[in-house]
C-alpha cells in the first residue's frame, strides 16, 4: 500500500506527462494525416465531455447563488464592480504588452519574407460578421429570445442573464422557491461528481490535443518566431506574478496560495488551450476557497467573456510585433489609439469563436499593417493561446476572490481550513 501511495501521481502531474507524451507523438507523426485525424478526434471528444457539463453547472450554481443573494440592488453593485474591475485589468494587460513590445522590439529581428503563411480565411469571415454586427449586437445578444437555443449553442452571456433573473424570481417565491433551490443544488452536486470522472481522462485528452498541434506545425516551423513566443510567455508570467500579485496584495490576498490551489487547472488550461475545460473545477474550487457561491457563479462565467487578460497581452504585443516587422513606426499617440481600439474591439468580439485572432484582424488595419501579416503568425496562434488561456483562468479566479472580499462574502475560516486540507493531501501524496 505504501509503494502505491509513493508512486501515485496527482492530476497535475498526470496532465503534464500527457503533455510531454503529446509532444513526442506529434514529432513522431509529423504530417501523418491518419495519426493527426485520430488525435484530433480524441481531443475533440475530451473537449465535448467538458462542454457537456459546463452549462448545467453554470445554470444550477448561478441560479442557486443569486436566489440566496436575493437582492437586486446588491446584484447590481456586484455586477458594476465586476465589469469595472475587468476593464481596469484588461487595460493594464494591453498597456503591459505594448511596453514589452517597445522595450524588446520583437518584430525588428524578423524578415517577413522568410516566414511561412497560413490560411486565415475562417478568421476573416468571422471578423467580417463581427464587424457588421458591432458592439451593439453583442449588448442586444445578451438578452436571450429563446433560452433553450442559447443553451444548445453554448452562448454564455445570455445563459448568465437568464440564470440571474431565474435566481431572483426563485428568491421572490420565498418558501415555494426552496424546492427549486434544493433541486438545482442537487443538480450541481451531480455535475461536479461527473466532472471528477471526466478529469480522469484529461491526460489522454491533453496528449491528443498537443500531439495534433505539434504534428500539424512541426517544431521547425516555430523557430523563426521563437523570440516572439518567448517574449509573449515572459510578459504573461510578469502579469501573473507582479500585476496580479500586486492587486491581490492590495486586497489582502496571498496570490501564491491562490495559484497553488488552481495549479492543476492551470496545467489543464495550458494543455488544452480551453478555458471551458477548467470552468467547472474553478467554480468548485473558488467556492471551497471561501468565496460565496453567488459571487463565484456570477464572476467566473462573466469573466470568461469580458476578462481575457492573457488575450489582451497577446493582442497588443502581436499588433506591435507586426508593425515593427513591416517597419511601421507607431508614435505614442498612435499606440494610445491602439489601446482604445483594442479595448472597444475586444468587447465587441465577446463570445466570437477565435476571438483573440479575430480582434487582431479587426485592429491591425488601424495601424497600417497589411492583412497578410497575420497569415505569418496564424501558425503559432494555438501555441500562444495555451499561455494566454492560463492567464485568463488565473485572472478570473483572482477576480472572484477580490469581488468576494469587497462584498464581505469571503469566509476566512473556510479558506484556512481548505488550504490546510490541501496541504495535508499534498503531504500524503
Order of alpha helices (4+ residues) and beta strands (2+ residues): alpha-alpha-alpha-alpha-alpha-alpha-alpha-alpha-alpha-alpha-alpha-alpha-alpha-alpha-alpha-alpha-alpha-alpha-alpha-alpha-alpha
